[in-house]
Amino acid sequence: MKSASSTRLLLIIAYLGFISLGLPDTVVGVAWPSVRDGFGRQQGDLAWIFFGTGASYFLAGLFTGRLLNKLGIGLLLAGSSLLVAVSGFGYGTASFWILFASCSLLHGLGSGAIDTGLNHYVAQHFSARHMNWLHACYSIGATLGPLIMTTMLVSLNSWRAGYLTVATLLLLLTLLFTFTRRLWDAPAEAGVELEATETTATLSMLETLRSGALWMQITIFFIYTGLEVTMGQWSFTLLTESRSVSKETAGLWVTLYWASITAGRILFGFVVDRLGIDRLLRFSMLGVVTGLALFALNGSAALSALALSLTGLGLASIYPCLMTRTPQRLGKARAAHAIGYQVSAAMTGAALFPSVCGWLVQHSGLEVVASVALAMGIALLILHEMLLRWDARSVRSTI
């Protein structure tokens, strides 16, 4: 049995692990104009990075459960963090485009294993509040990533220095995971129980997929993550190349966007029990649509900054709150499969929507990103209202 001090230490390391998960995910949006020009690429070529990361991330999620049984959580986290660090050093030193793009495969494999492993560990050992704050830590990393890259672009005029700085931080985390790997519990009984659970759950996969609520939630996760990543990765390029905002200012505004998601997740973790999950989600969806509408208006510079902040604050609660509602809405027996489907859908959306926007930008200009994002926000609002009506019908049918 672990002592209370060891448990607190592992929780802190889990938080640091999710900071590391967000750190490299968002730097490409700020680095892309410089990377694109340096390698002589087109706007749409950013899709190769998203698809490479998304495909390998998805693959990692499929096999992480088995690796947890064989390696244990500590060794898995150390190895996965090392993969992400190596990808960062590869990004920073790549001398030609194919090598740069191929680093996305290592990035996705490592990040997917960290995401799945830490979510599983925290869900098994800690409360839902800590799960919400775990995802807030991802946002902290996602906030720091653009800030680091912007600093390197402004001070050193080097996107490579930004990637190398992030990779060095990830290497330090790898060492932390390595030195504490024996503290993470991986008893034989837990592995046997997990295998039995997986065998039983496999038999109920088709039954789980028959749920209309599940498919609505899968679609929401698909669109939500696509929207979050699209705004985070394309807003810098849109602001600097379409709205004539300086690199330094645009980088700060993108940082503000990710910081708003972070602050929202921390704040809403305190108030969600009093306000109610569904009510908070409804307010959040309305906030997202309002922020995206303001951003699409292309008004003053201050209005664009406010719009990004409001959008980030609205997005903050959606992912963790919908994850929390999954076992309540679908039942604990179906939750394991449902959450897996939702995470897969989220990763697919994160890869697909920013890539599609890249292709649209080549034909219609950068402002199309703002229009597409607004349409996605409206779709989220409508789908969530449909989901709430499905809940109401389900309650009436049981009376």
C-alpha positions as CSV (number, residue, x, y, z in Angstrom):
1,M,0.0,0.0,0.0
2,K,1.2,3.5,-0.8
3,S,1.6,6.1,2.0
4,A,-0.4,9.3,1.9
5,S,2.7,11.2,1.0
6,S,3.4,8.9,-1.9
7,T,-0.1,9.2,-3.1
8,R,0.1,13.0,-3.1
9,L,3.5,12.9,-4.9
10,L,2.0,10.7,-7.6
11,L,-1.0,13.0,-8.0
12,I,1.4,16.0,-8.5
13,I,3.4,14.0,-11.0
14,A,0.2,13.1,-12.8
15,Y,-0.6,16.8,-13.0
16,L,2.9,17.5,-14.4
17,G,2.4,14.7,-16.9
18,F,-0.8,16.4,-18.3
19,I,1.0,19.7,-18.4
20,S,3.6,17.9,-20.6
21,L,0.8,16.5,-22.7
22,G,-0.5,20.0,-23.6
23,L,2.9,21.6,-23.9
24,P,3.9,20.3,-27.4
25,D,0.4,20.1,-28.8
26,T,0.0,23.8,-29.3
27,V,3.4,25.1,-30.4
28,V,2.9,24.2,-34.1
29,G,0.1,26.8,-34.5
30,V,2.5,29.6,-33.6
31,A,5.5,28.0,-35.3
32,W,3.7,27.1,-38.5
33,P,4.2,30.4,-40.6
34,S,7.9,30.2,-39.9
35,V,8.1,26.4,-40.5
36,R,6.0,26.7,-43.7
37,D,8.3,29.4,-45.1
38,G,11.5,27.7,-44.0
39,F,10.6,24.5,-45.8
40,G,8.8,26.2,-48.7
41,R,5.4,24.5,-48.0
42,Q,1.8,25.4,-48.6
43,Q,-0.8,26.3,-45.9
44,G,-2.6,23.0,-46.4
45,D,0.6,21.0,-45.6
46,L,-0.1,21.5,-41.9
47,A,-2.6,18.7,-42.4
48,W,0.3,16.2,-42.5
49,I,1.3,17.1,-38.9
50,F,-2.3,16.8,-37.7
51,F,-2.9,13.5,-39.4
52,G,0.4,12.0,-38.3
53,T,-0.2,12.9,-34.7
54,G,-3.8,11.9,-34.8
55,A,-3.3,8.5,-36.4
56,S,-0.5,7.5,-34.1
57,Y,-2.3,8.9,-31.1
58,F,-5.3,6.8,-31.9
59,L,-3.1,3.7,-32.4
60,A,-1.4,4.3,-29.0
61,G,-4.8,4.4,-27.3
62,L,-5.7,0.9,-28.7
63,F,-2.7,-0.8,-27.1
64,T,-2.0,1.2,-24.0
65,G,-4.3,-1.1,-21.9
66,R,-2.1,-4.1,-22.7
67,L,1.1,-2.2,-22.2
68,L,-0.1,-1.1,-18.7
69,N,-0.4,-4.8,-17.8
70,K,3.0,-5.7,-19.1
71,L,5.1,-2.7,-18.2
72,G,3.3,-1.0,-15.3
73,I,2.2,2.6,-15.3
74,G,5.5,4.1,-14.2
75,L,7.6,2.6,-16.9
76,L,5.0,3.3,-19.5
77,L,4.9,6.9,-18.6
78,A,8.7,7.2,-18.7
79,G,8.9,5.6,-22.1
80,S,6.0,7.6,-23.5
81,S,7.4,10.9,-22.3
82,L,10.7,10.0,-23.8
83,L,9.0,9.5,-27.2
84,V,7.5,12.9,-27.1
85,A,10.8,14.5,-26.0
86,V,12.6,12.8,-29.0
87,S,9.9,14.1,-31.3
88,G,10.5,17.6,-30.0
89,F,14.2,17.3,-30.6
90,G,13.4,15.9,-34.1
91,Y,11.2,18.9,-34.9
92,G,13.8,21.3,-33.8
93,T,16.7,19.8,-35.8
94,A,15.0,18.4,-38.9
95,S,16.7,19.6,-42.0
96,F,14.0,18.7,-44.5
97,W,10.2,18.6,-44.5
98,I,9.6,14.8,-44.6
99,L,11.8,14.3,-41.5
100,F,9.9,17.2,-39.7
101,A,6.5,15.8,-40.6
102,S,7.5,12.2,-39.5
103,C,8.3,13.4,-36.0
104,S,4.5,13.8,-35.6
105,L,4.2,10.0,-35.5
106,L,6.5,9.8,-32.4
107,H,4.6,12.7,-30.8
108,G,1.3,11.0,-31.2
109,L,2.4,7.6,-30.0
110,G,3.9,9.1,-26.8
111,S,1.1,11.5,-26.1
112,G,-1.6,8.9,-26.7
113,A,0.0,6.5,-24.1
114,I,0.4,9.3,-21.6
115,D,-3.2,10.4,-22.0
116,T,-4.7,7.0,-21.7
117,G,-2.4,5.9,-18.9
118,L,-2.9,8.9,-16.7
119,N,-6.6,9.1,-17.3
120,H,-6.9,5.5,-16.2
121,Y,-4.7,5.9,-13.2
122,V,-6.5,9.0,-11.9
123,A,-10.0,7.6,-12.5
124,Q,-9.0,4.5,-10.5
125,H,-7.4,6.3,-7.5
126,F,-8.8,9.9,-7.3
127,S,-12.0,11.8,-7.3
128,A,-13.8,13.5,-10.2
129,R,-12.7,16.9,-9.0
130,H,-9.1,15.8,-9.5
131,M,-10.0,14.5,-12.9
132,N,-11.3,18.0,-13.8
133,W,-8.1,19.6,-12.5
134,L,-6.1,17.0,-14.4
135,H,-7.5,18.3,-17.6
136,A,-6.9,21.9,-16.4
137,C,-3.2,20.9,-16.2
138,Y,-3.4,20.0,-19.9
139,S,-4.6,23.5,-20.6
140,I,-1.7,24.9,-18.5
141,G,0.7,23.1,-20.8
142,A,-1.3,24.2,-23.9
143,T,-1.0,27.8,-22.6
144,L,2.8,27.6,-22.0
145,G,3.5,26.1,-25.4
146,P,2.5,29.2,-27.5
147,L,4.2,31.4,-25.0
148,I,7.5,29.6,-25.2
149,M,7.4,29.5,-29.0
150,T,6.4,33.2,-29.3
151,T,9.3,34.2,-26.9
152,M,11.8,32.3,-29.1
153,L,10.4,33.8,-32.3
154,V,10.5,37.3,-30.9
155,S,13.8,37.1,-29.1
156,L,15.8,34.7,-31.2
157,N,13.8,34.7,-34.5
158,S,14.0,30.9,-34.3
159,W,11.2,28.4,-34.2
160,R,13.8,25.6,-33.8
161,A,14.8,27.1,-30.4
162,G,11.1,26.9,-29.4
163,Y,10.9,23.2,-30.2
164,L,14.2,22.4,-28.5
165,T,13.1,24.3,-25.3
166,V,9.9,22.3,-25.1
167,A,11.8,19.0,-25.8
168,T,14.2,19.8,-23.0
169,L,11.4,20.2,-20.5
170,L,9.9,16.9,-21.6
171,L,13.2,15.2,-21.1
172,L,13.3,16.4,-17.5
173,L,9.8,15.0,-17.0
174,T,11.0,11.7,-18.5
175,L,13.6,11.6,-15.8
176,L,11.0,12.3,-13.1
177,F,8.8,9.4,-14.4
178,T,11.9,7.2,-14.5
179,F,13.0,7.9,-10.9
180,T,9.5,7.5,-9.4
181,R,8.4,4.4,-11.5
182,R,8.5,2.1,-8.5
183,L,6.0,4.3,-6.6
184,W,3.3,3.6,-9.1
185,D,1.2,0.6,-8.2
186,A,0.9,-2.2,-10.8
187,P,-0.1,-5.3,-8.7
188,A,-0.8,-8.5,-10.5
189,E,-4.4,-8.5,-9.2
190,A,-5.1,-5.2,-11.0
191,G,-3.8,-6.6,-14.3
192,V,-6.0,-9.7,-14.0
193,E,-9.0,-7.6,-13.1
194,L,-8.4,-5.3,-16.0
195,E,-8.1,-8.3,-18.4
196,A,-11.4,-9.8,-17.1
197,T,-13.1,-6.4,-17.4
198,E,-11.9,-6.0,-21.0
199,T,-13.1,-9.5,-21.9
200,T,-16.6,-8.8,-20.4
201,A,-16.8,-5.4,-21.9
202,T,-15.9,-6.7,-25.4
203,L,-19.1,-8.8,-25.3
204,S,-21.2,-5.6,-24.8
205,M,-19.6,-3.4,-27.5
206,L,-22.5,-3.8,-29.9
207,E,-25.1,-3.1,-27.2
208,T,-23.2,0.0,-26.2
209,L,-23.2,1.3,-29.8
210,R,-27.0,1.0,-30.0
211,S,-27.3,4.0,-27.7
212,G,-28.5,7.2,-29.4
213,A,-27.1,9.3,-26.5
214,L,-23.7,7.7,-27.1
215,W,-23.7,8.7,-30.7
216,M,-24.7,12.3,-29.9
217,Q,-21.9,12.5,-27.3
218,I,-19.4,11.0,-29.8
219,T,-20.4,13.7,-32.3
220,I,-20.1,16.4,-29.7
221,F,-16.6,15.2,-28.7
222,F,-15.6,15.0,-32.4
223,I,-16.7,18.6,-33.1
224,Y,-15.6,20.0,-29.7
225,T,-12.0,18.9,-30.0
226,G,-11.8,19.9,-33.6
227,L,-13.0,23.4,-32.7
228,E,-10.6,23.7,-29.8
229,V,-7.6,22.7,-31.8
230,T,-8.7,24.7,-34.9
231,M,-8.9,27.9,-32.9
232,G,-5.7,27.2,-31.1
233,Q,-3.7,26.3,-34.2
234,W,-5.0,28.7,-36.8
235,S,-5.8,31.9,-34.9
236,F,-2.1,33.0,-34.8
237,T,-1.7,32.7,-38.6
238,L,-5.1,34.4,-39.2
239,L,-4.3,37.3,-36.8
240,T,-0.8,37.9,-38.2
241,E,-1.4,37.3,-41.9
242,S,-5.0,38.4,-42.4
243,R,-5.6,41.0,-39.6
244,S,-2.0,42.5,-39.5
245,V,-1.5,41.8,-35.8
246,S,2.2,41.6,-34.8
247,K,3.7,38.2,-34.0
248,E,4.3,39.2,-30.3
249,T,0.7,40.4,-29.8
250,A,-0.9,37.5,-31.7
251,G,1.2,35.1,-29.7
252,L,0.0,36.6,-26.4
253,W,-3.6,36.5,-27.6
254,V,-3.3,32.8,-28.5
255,T,-1.8,32.3,-25.1
256,L,-4.8,34.1,-23.6
257,Y,-7.1,31.7,-25.4
258,W,-5.4,28.6,-23.8
259,A,-5.1,30.4,-20.5
260,S,-8.9,31.0,-20.5
261,I,-9.5,27.3,-20.9
262,T,-7.2,26.6,-18.0
263,A,-8.7,29.2,-15.8
264,G,-12.2,28.0,-16.7
265,R,-11.5,24.4,-15.8
266,I,-10.0,25.4,-12.4
267,L,-12.9,27.7,-11.6
268,F,-15.7,25.4,-12.9
269,G,-14.2,22.6,-10.8
270,F,-15.3,24.5,-7.7
271,V,-18.8,25.5,-8.9
272,V,-20.0,22.7,-11.0
273,D,-21.6,20.8,-8.1
274,R,-23.7,23.8,-7.1
275,L,-24.6,24.9,-10.6
276,G,-25.2,21.5,-12.1
277,I,-23.4,19.9,-15.0
278,D,-26.1,20.3,-17.6
279,R,-26.7,23.9,-16.7
280,L,-23.0,24.7,-16.8
281,L,-22.7,23.0,-20.2
282,R,-25.6,25.1,-21.6
283,F,-24.0,28.4,-20.4
284,S,-20.7,27.2,-21.8
285,M,-22.1,26.4,-25.3
286,L,-23.7,29.9,-25.4
287,G,-20.4,31.5,-24.4
288,V,-18.6,29.6,-27.2
289,V,-21.1,30.8,-29.8
290,T,-20.9,34.4,-28.6
291,G,-17.1,34.4,-28.6
292,L,-16.8,32.9,-32.0
293,A,-19.4,35.3,-33.4
294,L,-17.3,38.2,-32.1
295,F,-14.2,36.7,-33.6
296,A,-15.8,36.3,-37.0
297,L,-17.0,39.9,-37.0
298,N,-13.3,41.0,-37.4
299,G,-13.8,44.2,-35.5
300,S,-11.2,46.0,-33.4
301,A,-8.0,44.4,-32.2
302,A,-9.3,44.4,-28.6
303,L,-12.5,42.7,-29.7
304,S,-10.5,39.9,-31.3
305,A,-8.6,39.4,-28.0
306,L,-11.9,39.4,-26.0
307,A,-13.5,37.0,-28.5
308,L,-10.6,34.5,-28.1
309,S,-10.8,34.7,-24.3
310,L,-14.6,34.2,-24.2
311,T,-14.3,31.3,-26.6
312,G,-11.7,29.6,-24.4
313,L,-13.7,30.2,-21.2
314,G,-16.8,28.7,-22.9
315,L,-14.9,25.6,-24.1
316,A,-13.3,25.0,-20.7
317,S,-15.9,22.9,-19.1
318,I,-17.2,20.9,-22.1
319,Y,-14.7,18.0,-22.3
320,P,-14.4,17.2,-18.5
321,C,-18.1,17.7,-17.8
322,L,-19.3,15.5,-20.7
323,M,-16.8,12.8,-19.5
324,T,-18.3,13.1,-16.0
325,R,-21.9,12.7,-17.4
326,T,-21.0,9.6,-19.5
327,P,-21.4,7.0,-16.7
328,Q,-24.5,8.9,-15.4
329,R,-26.1,9.0,-18.8
330,L,-25.1,5.5,-20.2
331,G,-24.5,3.5,-17.0
332,K,-21.3,2.3,-15.5
333,A,-21.3,-1.0,-17.4
334,R,-21.2,0.9,-20.7
335,A,-19.0,3.8,-19.6
336,A,-15.6,2.2,-20.3
337,H,-16.4,1.5,-23.9
338,A,-18.2,4.8,-24.3
339,I,-15.3,6.9,-23.0
340,G,-13.0,5.0,-25.3
341,Y,-15.2,5.9,-28.3
342,Q,-15.4,9.5,-27.2
343,V,-11.6,9.9,-26.8
344,S,-11.1,8.3,-30.3
345,A,-13.7,10.6,-31.8
346,A,-12.1,13.6,-30.1
347,M,-8.6,12.7,-31.5
348,T,-10.1,12.2,-35.0
349,G,-11.8,15.7,-34.8
350,A,-8.5,17.3,-33.6
351,A,-6.7,15.9,-36.6
352,L,-9.5,16.4,-39.2
353,F,-11.0,19.9,-38.7
354,P,-7.7,21.9,-38.6
355,S,-6.5,19.9,-41.7
356,V,-9.7,20.7,-43.6
357,C,-9.3,24.4,-42.6
358,G,-5.9,24.3,-44.1
359,W,-7.2,23.2,-47.5
360,L,-10.0,25.8,-47.3
361,V,-7.6,28.5,-46.5
362,Q,-5.7,27.8,-49.7
363,H,-8.8,28.4,-51.8
364,S,-10.8,30.9,-49.7
365,G,-8.4,32.8,-47.5
366,L,-7.6,32.8,-43.8
367,E,-10.9,34.4,-42.7
368,V,-12.7,31.2,-43.6
369,V,-11.3,29.7,-40.4
370,A,-13.4,32.1,-38.3
371,S,-16.6,31.2,-40.3
372,V,-16.0,27.4,-40.0
373,A,-15.3,27.7,-36.3
374,L,-18.6,29.6,-35.8
375,A,-20.5,26.9,-37.6
376,M,-18.9,24.3,-35.4
377,G,-19.9,26.2,-32.3
378,I,-23.5,26.5,-33.4
379,A,-23.5,22.7,-34.1
380,L,-22.3,22.0,-30.6
381,L,-25.0,24.1,-29.0
382,I,-27.7,22.3,-31.1
383,L,-26.4,18.8,-30.4
384,H,-26.2,19.4,-26.7
385,E,-29.8,20.7,-26.6
386,M,-30.8,17.5,-28.5
387,L,-28.9,15.5,-25.9
388,L,-30.8,17.2,-23.0
389,R,-34.1,16.5,-24.7
390,W,-33.1,12.8,-25.1
391,D,-32.4,12.8,-21.4
392,A,-35.8,14.2,-20.6
393,R,-37.5,11.6,-22.8
394,S,-35.6,8.8,-21.1
395,V,-36.7,10.0,-17.7
396,R,-40.3,10.2,-18.8
397,S,-40.2,6.7,-20.2
398,T,-39.0,5.2,-16.9
399,I,-41.8,6.8,-14.9
